[in-house]
Amino acid sequence: MNQERVSKNRRHLSANAGRTHFPAPFIMKMAPLPAALLCGLMLVLASPGFAFAEENWDQDVEITAHRGDVSQAPENTIPAFKAAIESGADWIELDINQTKDGVLVVLHDENLMRVAGVPHKVRDLTYDEIRSLDVGSRLGPDFQGTSIPTLSEVLDYCRGKIKLNIEIKYREGQSLELIPQMVEMIRQREMLQECMITSFNYGCLQMVKIFEPSLETGLISSQPIPQPEIYTSADNFVLSIELIEPDTVNRIHGLGKEVIAWTINDQYSVDKCKKARADNIITDRPDDILPE
């Protein structure tokens, strides 16, 4: 995928696995089909219309750049988001955490060791302390001085350019006040149609809907979801590649909701999503995950 890819910008619409018991299959004896009917069925199956689903999938599926285009710049930074926009991706997936003084920053991890070499948790430092950290030098001199952005900065930068999948990293001890704070930031910028809020924590999605029912949501899971219909505050399901199967996707589609698959970085995973008809794939390779 490159600059020629057209961003469709259509609006997108953790649970535990449970035991499900199915009745024994009912077997029906059928008489052999007449030769003429068999020929007709073969023509239908061979027709372009029947094959359109897989043939059109490469053009229909939406691409989400995982933490920005991390193949080009440090994750969850403005340079990575700039690269994702330039790649032609439809969405950026990003993560938010809250600092000691209540500022929402864009960062995946609970602590700062991996990205900045600092053995502290985000919630134990103020925004000014976090702002001074360099998260780019480890990837080379071109990114020296790159800092952890605030959610406000990212919203301002991406507004009107690309949609945002904002994952709430809710952890014990974190204030739930981050949710109305985040919702208000999005509302003030008139970006309700440009953002989707996702989380492993279904309670977070319920809170989002309380503060802004029109804001799209997605429940993230790496475990099977036996009854997706009970999660009424989830507009979509964000499923790990292991869960992407035709039956699962069809069931969710039957609810009028979409399936977002993560994290898709190889051809096997792409083919699996294509067969199941996933609606959106989250990838570290937004520029070339799909063939030209």
Short mmCIF file of the C-alpha atoms (twelve columns), coordinates in Angstrom:
data_MODEL
# 
_entry.id   MODEL 
# 
loop_
_atom_site.group_PDB 
_atom_site.id 
_atom_site.type_symbol 
_atom_site.label_atom_id 
_atom_site.label_alt_id 
_atom_site.label_comp_id 
_atom_site.label_asym_id 
_atom_site.label_seq_id 
_atom_site.Cartn_x 
_atom_site.Cartn_y 
_atom_site.Cartn_z 
_atom_site.pdbx_PDB_model_num 
ATOM 1   C CA . MET A 1   0.000   0.000   0.000   1 
ATOM 2   C CA . ASN A 2   1.296   3.491   -0.841  1 
ATOM 3   C CA . GLN A 3   0.174   7.033   -1.468  1 
ATOM 4   C CA . GLU A 4   -2.110  5.828   -4.281  1 
ATOM 5   C CA . ARG A 5   -4.219  3.854   -1.862  1 
ATOM 6   C CA . VAL A 6   -7.466  5.784   -1.371  1 
ATOM 7   C CA . SER A 7   -8.480  6.172   2.247   1 
ATOM 8   C CA . LYS A 8   -12.148 5.251   2.329   1 
ATOM 9   C CA . ASN A 9   -12.742 6.919   5.695   1 
ATOM 10  C CA . ARG A 10  -15.997 5.045   6.278   1 
ATOM 11  C CA . ARG A 11  -17.161 5.073   9.886   1 
ATOM 12  C CA . HIS A 12  -16.555 1.898   11.829  1 
ATOM 13  C CA . LEU A 13  -18.931 0.755   13.580  1 
ATOM 14  C CA . SER A 14  -11.836 -8.629  27.756  1 
ATOM 15  C CA . ALA A 15  -14.236 -11.310 27.866  1 
ATOM 16  C CA . ASN A 16  -13.499 -14.808 29.275  1 
ATOM 17  C CA . ALA A 17  -14.002 -17.927 27.239  1 
ATOM 18  C CA . GLY A 18  -16.879 -20.145 28.316  1 
ATOM 19  C CA . ARG A 19  -18.034 -23.653 27.599  1 
ATOM 20  C CA . THR A 20  -20.690 -24.000 24.951  1 
ATOM 21  C CA . HIS A 21  -22.600 -27.222 24.350  1 
ATOM 22  C CA . PHE A 22  -24.034 -27.920 20.930  1 
ATOM 23  C CA . PRO A 23  -26.703 -30.500 20.084  1 
ATOM 24  C CA . ALA A 24  -25.788 -33.507 17.994  1 
ATOM 25  C CA . PRO A 25  -25.891 -32.708 14.262  1 
ATOM 26  C CA . PHE A 26  -29.047 -33.521 12.360  1 
ATOM 27  C CA . ILE A 27  -28.230 -35.514 9.226   1 
ATOM 28  C CA . MET A 28  -30.590 -35.269 6.300   1 
ATOM 29  C CA . LYS A 29  -30.535 -37.812 3.490   1 
ATOM 30  C CA . MET A 30  -30.757 -36.186 0.100   1 
ATOM 31  C CA . ALA A 31  -31.406 -37.634 -3.296  1 
ATOM 32  C CA . PRO A 32  -28.751 -37.060 -5.986  1 
ATOM 33  C CA . LEU A 33  -29.155 -33.742 -7.750  1 
ATOM 34  C CA . PRO A 34  -30.090 -33.783 -11.433 1 
ATOM 35  C CA . ALA A 35  -27.197 -33.195 -13.806 1 
ATOM 36  C CA . ALA A 36  -28.693 -29.952 -15.110 1 
ATOM 37  C CA . LEU A 37  -28.976 -28.542 -11.588 1 
ATOM 38  C CA . LEU A 38  -25.414 -29.537 -10.794 1 
ATOM 39  C CA . CYS A 39  -24.188 -27.735 -13.893 1 
ATOM 40  C CA . GLY A 40  -26.118 -24.646 -12.877 1 
ATOM 41  C CA . LEU A 41  -24.612 -24.647 -9.396  1 
ATOM 42  C CA . MET A 42  -21.137 -24.993 -10.843 1 
ATOM 43  C CA . LEU A 43  -21.721 -21.979 -13.057 1 
ATOM 44  C CA . VAL A 44  -22.870 -19.926 -10.078 1 
ATOM 45  C CA . LEU A 45  -19.859 -20.907 -7.997  1 
ATOM 46  C CA . ALA A 46  -17.547 -20.054 -10.870 1 
ATOM 47  C CA . SER A 47  -19.165 -16.709 -11.585 1 
ATOM 48  C CA . PRO A 48  -17.387 -13.419 -10.795 1 
ATOM 49  C CA . GLY A 49  -20.223 -12.386 -8.507  1 
ATOM 50  C CA . PHE A 50  -19.723 -15.355 -6.200  1 
ATOM 51  C CA . ALA A 51  -15.992 -14.709 -5.949  1 
ATOM 52  C CA . PHE A 52  -16.311 -10.961 -5.380  1 
ATOM 53  C CA . ALA A 53  -15.889 -11.216 -1.619  1 
ATOM 54  C CA . GLU A 54  -12.270 -12.304 -1.636  1 
ATOM 55  C CA . GLU A 55  -11.407 -10.461 -4.853  1 
ATOM 56  C CA . ASN A 56  -12.582 -7.118  -3.457  1 
ATOM 57  C CA . TRP A 57  -11.277 -7.597  0.063   1 
ATOM 58  C CA . ASP A 58  -7.894  -5.983  -0.624  1 
ATOM 59  C CA . GLN A 59  -9.677  -2.815  -1.736  1 
ATOM 60  C CA . ASP A 60  -12.393 -2.848  0.933   1 
ATOM 61  C CA . VAL A 61  -10.435 -3.691  4.077   1 
ATOM 62  C CA . GLU A 62  -9.268  -0.732  6.124   1 
ATOM 63  C CA . ILE A 63  -5.687  -0.430  7.334   1 
ATOM 64  C CA . THR A 64  -4.779  0.688   10.842  1 
ATOM 65  C CA . ALA A 65  -1.182  1.693   11.562  1 
ATOM 66  C CA . HIS A 66  -0.256  0.120   14.905  1 
ATOM 67  C CA . ARG A 67  1.100   2.925   17.123  1 
ATOM 68  C CA . GLY A 68  1.730   4.829   13.909  1 
ATOM 69  C CA . ASP A 69  4.079   3.593   11.209  1 
ATOM 70  C CA . VAL A 70  6.651   1.996   13.504  1 
ATOM 71  C CA . SER A 71  8.683   0.806   10.529  1 
ATOM 72  C CA . GLN A 72  9.589   4.447   9.911   1 
ATOM 73  C CA . ALA A 73  9.675   6.172   13.315  1 
ATOM 74  C CA . PRO A 74  9.445   5.617   17.089  1 
ATOM 75  C CA . GLU A 75  6.079   4.211   18.151  1 
ATOM 76  C CA . ASN A 76  3.331   6.494   19.426  1 
ATOM 77  C CA . THR A 77  5.134   9.683   18.402  1 
ATOM 78  C CA . ILE A 78  4.261   12.504  16.029  1 
ATOM 79  C CA . PRO A 79  6.876   11.309  13.468  1 
ATOM 80  C CA . ALA A 80  5.270   7.835   13.490  1 
ATOM 81  C CA . PHE A 81  1.824   9.344   13.003  1 
ATOM 82  C CA . LYS A 82  3.109   11.536  10.177  1 
ATOM 83  C CA . ALA A 83  4.548   8.448   8.470   1 
ATOM 84  C CA . ALA A 84  1.253   6.587   8.914   1 
ATOM 85  C CA . ILE A 85  -0.664  9.391   7.234   1 
ATOM 86  C CA . GLU A 86  1.830   9.420   4.368   1 
ATOM 87  C CA . SER A 87  1.492   5.639   3.981   1 
ATOM 88  C CA . GLY A 88  -2.189  6.024   3.113   1 
ATOM 89  C CA . ALA A 89  -3.459  4.180   6.191   1 
ATOM 90  C CA . ASP A 90  -7.095  4.714   7.154   1 
ATOM 91  C CA . TRP A 91  -6.560  4.686   10.913  1 
ATOM 92  C CA . ILE A 92  -3.865  5.060   13.548  1 
ATOM 93  C CA . GLU A 93  -4.025  2.920   16.689  1 
ATOM 94  C CA . LEU A 94  -2.570  4.639   19.738  1 
ATOM 95  C CA . ASP A 95  -2.528  4.138   23.494  1 
ATOM 96  C CA . ILE A 96  -3.152  6.596   26.297  1 
ATOM 97  C CA . ASN A 97  -1.846  6.730   29.843  1 
ATOM 98  C CA . GLN A 98  -2.274  9.309   32.584  1 
ATOM 99  C CA . THR A 99  0.575   11.139  34.325  1 
ATOM 100 C CA . LYS A 100 0.826   11.883  38.038  1 
ATOM 101 C CA . ASP A 101 -0.700  15.312  37.474  1 
ATOM 102 C CA . GLY A 102 -3.536  14.016  35.294  1 
ATOM 103 C CA . VAL A 103 -2.233  14.753  31.787  1 
ATOM 104 C CA . LEU A 104 -3.176  12.225  29.111  1 
ATOM 105 C CA . VAL A 105 -0.088  11.114  27.196  1 
ATOM 106 C CA . VAL A 106 0.279   8.744   24.268  1 
ATOM 107 C CA . LEU A 107 2.287   5.739   25.397  1 
ATOM 108 C CA . HIS A 108 1.721   1.990   25.345  1 
ATOM 109 C CA . ASP A 109 3.646   0.727   28.356  1 
ATOM 110 C CA . GLU A 110 2.879   1.238   32.016  1 
ATOM 111 C CA . ASN A 111 6.511   2.175   32.643  1 
ATOM 112 C CA . LEU A 112 9.123   4.103   30.685  1 
ATOM 113 C CA . MET A 113 11.997  1.625   30.629  1 
ATOM 114 C CA . ARG A 114 11.519  0.218   27.125  1 
ATOM 115 C CA . VAL A 115 11.040  3.502   25.288  1 
ATOM 116 C CA . ALA A 116 13.144  5.882   27.390  1 
ATOM 117 C CA . GLY A 117 15.388  3.773   29.631  1 
ATOM 118 C CA . VAL A 118 13.785  5.220   32.762  1 
ATOM 119 C CA . PRO A 119 12.686  2.804   35.540  1 
ATOM 120 C CA . HIS A 120 9.545   4.714   36.485  1 
ATOM 121 C CA . LYS A 121 5.844   4.284   35.877  1 
ATOM 122 C CA . VAL A 122 3.960   6.913   33.922  1 
ATOM 123 C CA . ARG A 123 1.584   7.569   36.807  1 
ATOM 124 C CA . ASP A 124 4.510   8.321   39.146  1 
ATOM 125 C CA . LEU A 125 5.895   11.199  37.059  1 
ATOM 126 C CA . THR A 126 4.498   14.598  36.177  1 
ATOM 127 C CA . TYR A 127 3.916   15.641  32.603  1 
ATOM 128 C CA . ASP A 128 6.929   17.995  32.688  1 
ATOM 129 C CA . GLU A 129 9.151   15.123  33.814  1 
ATOM 130 C CA . ILE A 130 7.874   12.856  31.058  1 
ATOM 131 C CA . ARG A 131 8.051   15.601  28.446  1 
ATOM 132 C CA . SER A 132 11.795  15.946  29.019  1 
ATOM 133 C CA . LEU A 133 12.480  12.305  28.088  1 
ATOM 134 C CA . ASP A 134 14.010  11.391  24.727  1 
ATOM 135 C CA . VAL A 135 12.250  8.415   23.126  1 
ATOM 136 C CA . GLY A 136 13.821  8.738   19.679  1 
ATOM 137 C CA . SER A 137 17.599  8.511   20.051  1 
ATOM 138 C CA . ARG A 138 17.522  4.727   20.368  1 
ATOM 139 C CA . LEU A 139 16.379  4.593   16.740  1 
ATOM 140 C CA . GLY A 140 19.081  6.891   15.432  1 
ATOM 141 C CA . PRO A 141 20.133  10.538  15.235  1 
ATOM 142 C CA . ASP A 142 17.236  11.470  12.951  1 
ATOM 143 C CA . PHE A 143 14.851  11.062  15.877  1 
ATOM 144 C CA . GLN A 144 16.998  12.523  18.631  1 
ATOM 145 C CA . GLY A 145 14.908  14.684  20.931  1 
ATOM 146 C CA . THR A 146 11.587  13.077  20.002  1 
ATOM 147 C CA . SER A 147 9.269   13.287  22.990  1 
ATOM 148 C CA . ILE A 148 6.163   11.525  24.247  1 
ATOM 149 C CA . PRO A 149 3.183   13.522  22.926  1 
ATOM 150 C CA . THR A 150 0.035   14.434  24.791  1 
ATOM 151 C CA . LEU A 151 -3.327  13.257  23.523  1 
ATOM 152 C CA . SER A 152 -4.215  16.893  22.837  1 
ATOM 153 C CA . GLU A 153 -1.214  17.276  20.546  1 
ATOM 154 C CA . VAL A 154 -2.061  14.103  18.657  1 
ATOM 155 C CA . LEU A 155 -5.701  15.066  18.193  1 
ATOM 156 C CA . ASP A 156 -4.677  18.467  16.857  1 
ATOM 157 C CA . TYR A 157 -2.110  16.948  14.503  1 
ATOM 158 C CA . CYS A 158 -4.338  14.191  13.106  1 
ATOM 159 C CA . ARG A 159 -7.622  16.069  12.860  1 
ATOM 160 C CA . GLY A 160 -9.008  15.876  9.344   1 
ATOM 161 C CA . LYS A 161 -6.094  13.714  8.151   1 
ATOM 162 C CA . ILE A 162 -6.747  10.239  9.532   1 
ATOM 163 C CA . LYS A 163 -9.049  8.440   11.964  1 
ATOM 164 C CA . LEU A 164 -7.877  7.424   15.425  1 
ATOM 165 C CA . ASN A 165 -8.337  4.166   17.318  1 
ATOM 166 C CA . ILE A 166 -7.609  5.292   20.885  1 
ATOM 167 C CA . GLU A 167 -6.952  2.439   23.290  1 
ATOM 168 C CA . ILE A 168 -7.527  3.128   26.966  1 
ATOM 169 C CA . LYS A 169 -4.792  1.450   28.990  1 
ATOM 170 C CA . TYR A 170 -6.712  1.276   32.233  1 
ATOM 171 C CA . ARG A 171 -4.627  -0.027  35.122  1 
ATOM 172 C CA . GLU A 172 -5.189  -0.409  38.841  1 
ATOM 173 C CA . GLY A 173 -4.764  2.856   40.671  1 
ATOM 174 C CA . GLN A 174 -5.516  4.934   37.597  1 
ATOM 175 C CA . SER A 175 -8.253  7.518   37.822  1 
ATOM 176 C CA . LEU A 176 -11.374 6.884   35.773  1 
ATOM 177 C CA . GLU A 177 -11.519 10.649  35.328  1 
ATOM 178 C CA . LEU A 178 -9.348  10.114  32.261  1 
ATOM 179 C CA . ILE A 179 -12.439 8.935   30.357  1 
ATOM 180 C CA . PRO A 180 -14.581 12.102  30.586  1 
ATOM 181 C CA . GLN A 181 -11.381 14.106  30.118  1 
ATOM 182 C CA . MET A 182 -10.614 12.242  26.893  1 
ATOM 183 C CA . VAL A 183 -14.194 12.445  25.642  1 
ATOM 184 C CA . GLU A 184 -14.283 16.201  26.198  1 
ATOM 185 C CA . MET A 185 -11.038 16.680  24.260  1 
ATOM 186 C CA . ILE A 186 -12.530 14.819  21.305  1 
ATOM 187 C CA . ARG A 187 -15.846 16.662  21.544  1 
ATOM 188 C CA . GLN A 188 -14.229 20.107  21.704  1 
ATOM 189 C CA . ARG A 189 -12.373 19.401  18.464  1 
ATOM 190 C CA . GLU A 190 -15.516 18.081  16.762  1 
ATOM 191 C CA . MET A 191 -13.775 14.739  16.175  1 
ATOM 192 C CA . LEU A 192 -16.512 12.383  17.365  1 
ATOM 193 C CA . GLN A 193 -16.757 10.932  13.860  1 
ATOM 194 C CA . GLU A 194 -12.987 10.579  13.557  1 
ATOM 195 C CA . CYS A 195 -12.288 8.555   16.706  1 
ATOM 196 C CA . MET A 196 -13.026 5.128   18.105  1 
ATOM 197 C CA . ILE A 197 -12.316 4.233   21.738  1 
ATOM 198 C CA . THR A 198 -11.132 0.690   22.430  1 
ATOM 199 C CA . SER A 199 -10.174 -1.238  25.539  1 
ATOM 200 C CA . PHE A 200 -9.776  -4.716  27.004  1 
ATOM 201 C CA . ASN A 201 -11.847 -3.372  29.903  1 
ATOM 202 C CA . TYR A 202 -15.529 -3.424  28.990  1 
ATOM 203 C CA . GLY A 203 -16.354 -1.119  31.895  1 
ATOM 204 C CA . CYS A 204 -14.307 1.607   30.224  1 
ATOM 205 C CA . LEU A 205 -16.448 1.317   27.099  1 
ATOM 206 C CA . GLN A 206 -19.606 1.533   29.180  1 
ATOM 207 C CA . MET A 207 -18.318 4.760   30.706  1 
ATOM 208 C CA . VAL A 208 -17.502 6.165   27.275  1 
ATOM 209 C CA . LYS A 209 -21.093 5.557   26.181  1 
ATOM 210 C CA . ILE A 210 -22.413 7.269   29.307  1 
ATOM 211 C CA . PHE A 211 -20.466 10.438  28.546  1 
ATOM 212 C CA . GLU A 212 -20.892 10.351  24.752  1 
ATOM 213 C CA . PRO A 213 -23.245 7.727   23.249  1 
ATOM 214 C CA . SER A 214 -22.287 8.660   19.687  1 
ATOM 215 C CA . LEU A 215 -18.592 7.938   20.194  1 
ATOM 216 C CA . GLU A 216 -17.692 4.641   18.564  1 
ATOM 217 C CA . THR A 217 -16.216 1.877   20.725  1 
ATOM 218 C CA . GLY A 218 -14.450 -1.457  20.326  1 
ATOM 219 C CA . LEU A 219 -13.918 -4.321  22.780  1 
ATOM 220 C CA . ILE A 220 -10.428 -5.814  22.522  1 
ATOM 221 C CA . SER A 221 -9.981  -9.503  23.244  1 
ATOM 222 C CA . SER A 222 -7.434  -12.276 22.856  1 
ATOM 223 C CA . GLN A 223 -9.925  -14.780 24.305  1 
ATOM 224 C CA . PRO A 224 -13.000 -16.246 22.588  1 
ATOM 225 C CA . ILE A 225 -16.204 -14.272 23.088  1 
ATOM 226 C CA . PRO A 226 -19.023 -16.846 23.302  1 
ATOM 227 C CA . GLN A 227 -21.813 -14.249 23.402  1 
ATOM 228 C CA . PRO A 228 -20.785 -11.067 21.568  1 
ATOM 229 C CA . GLU A 229 -24.388 -9.889  21.578  1 
ATOM 230 C CA . ILE A 230 -24.323 -9.150  25.321  1 
ATOM 231 C CA . TYR A 231 -21.673 -6.436  24.904  1 
ATOM 232 C CA . THR A 232 -24.076 -3.721  23.868  1 
ATOM 233 C CA . SER A 233 -21.642 -0.893  24.641  1 
ATOM 234 C CA . ALA A 234 -19.160 -2.277  22.110  1 
ATOM 235 C CA . ASP A 235 -19.788 -1.140  18.538  1 
ATOM 236 C CA . ASN A 236 -16.985 -3.338  17.199  1 
ATOM 237 C CA . PHE A 237 -14.753 -6.203  18.280  1 
ATOM 238 C CA . VAL A 238 -10.969 -5.959  18.109  1 
ATOM 239 C CA . LEU A 239 -9.758  -9.554  18.021  1 
ATOM 240 C CA . SER A 240 -6.322  -11.156 18.029  1 
ATOM 241 C CA . ILE A 241 -5.448  -13.074 14.874  1 
ATOM 242 C CA . GLU A 242 -5.987  -16.393 16.651  1 
ATOM 243 C CA . LEU A 243 -9.697  -15.572 16.948  1 
ATOM 244 C CA . ILE A 244 -10.217 -14.557 13.340  1 
ATOM 245 C CA . GLU A 245 -12.367 -17.310 11.831  1 
ATOM 246 C CA . PRO A 246 -15.239 -17.087 9.322   1 
ATOM 247 C CA . ASP A 247 -17.863 -18.250 11.835  1 
ATOM 248 C CA . THR A 248 -16.762 -15.706 14.430  1 
ATOM 249 C CA . VAL A 249 -16.685 -12.830 11.960  1 
ATOM 250 C CA . ASN A 250 -20.027 -13.801 10.434  1 
ATOM 251 C CA . ARG A 251 -21.669 -13.885 13.851  1 
ATOM 252 C CA . ILE A 252 -20.403 -10.405 14.679  1 
ATOM 253 C CA . HIS A 253 -21.399 -9.103  11.258  1 
ATOM 254 C CA . GLY A 254 -24.867 -10.481 11.977  1 
ATOM 255 C CA . LEU A 255 -25.055 -8.061  14.895  1 
ATOM 256 C CA . GLY A 256 -24.329 -5.147  12.571  1 
ATOM 257 C CA . LYS A 257 -20.842 -4.729  14.014  1 
ATOM 258 C CA . GLU A 258 -17.368 -4.939  12.527  1 
ATOM 259 C CA . VAL A 259 -14.265 -6.983  13.246  1 
ATOM 260 C CA . ILE A 260 -10.815 -5.458  13.584  1 
ATOM 261 C CA . ALA A 261 -7.903  -7.919  13.596  1 
ATOM 262 C CA . TRP A 262 -4.551  -7.487  15.364  1 
ATOM 263 C CA . THR A 263 -1.617  -7.554  14.832  1 
ATOM 264 C CA . ILE A 264 -1.261  -8.497  11.152  1 
ATOM 265 C CA . ASN A 265 2.334   -8.505  9.893   1 
ATOM 266 C CA . ASP A 266 2.683   -11.566 7.638   1 
ATOM 267 C CA . GLN A 267 1.018   -13.148 4.638   1 
ATOM 268 C CA . TYR A 268 -0.498  -16.014 6.613   1 
ATOM 269 C CA . SER A 269 -2.349  -13.547 8.840   1 
ATOM 270 C CA . VAL A 270 -3.451  -11.469 5.851   1 
ATOM 271 C CA . ASP A 271 -4.828  -14.576 4.125   1 
ATOM 272 C CA . LYS A 272 -6.658  -15.601 7.294   1 
ATOM 273 C CA . CYS A 273 -8.287  -12.176 7.575   1 
ATOM 274 C CA . LYS A 274 -9.190  -12.243 3.909   1 
ATOM 275 C CA . LYS A 275 -10.873 -15.633 4.173   1 
ATOM 276 C CA . ALA A 276 -12.843 -14.554 7.248   1 
ATOM 277 C CA . ARG A 277 -13.666 -11.116 5.790   1 
ATOM 278 C CA . ALA A 278 -12.312 -9.018  8.654   1 
ATOM 279 C CA . ASP A 279 -13.178 -5.344  8.165   1 
ATOM 280 C CA . ASN A 280 -9.966  -3.759  9.404   1 
ATOM 281 C CA . ILE A 281 -6.432  -4.968  10.095  1 
ATOM 282 C CA . ILE A 282 -4.009  -3.437  12.572  1 
ATOM 283 C CA . THR A 283 -0.431  -3.731  11.340  1 
ATOM 284 C CA . ASP A 284 3.120   -2.548  11.945  1 
ATOM 285 C CA . ARG A 285 3.531   -2.417  8.146   1 
ATOM 286 C CA . PRO A 286 0.834   -0.080  6.825   1 
ATOM 287 C CA . ASP A 287 2.831   0.791   3.729   1 
ATOM 288 C CA . ASP A 288 3.260   -2.717  2.324   1 
ATOM 289 C CA . ILE A 289 1.112   -5.237  4.216   1 
ATOM 290 C CA . LEU A 290 -1.181  -5.583  1.185   1 
ATOM 291 C CA . PRO A 291 0.032   -6.277  -2.364  1 
ATOM 292 C CA . GLU A 292 -0.035  -3.499  -4.936  1 
# 
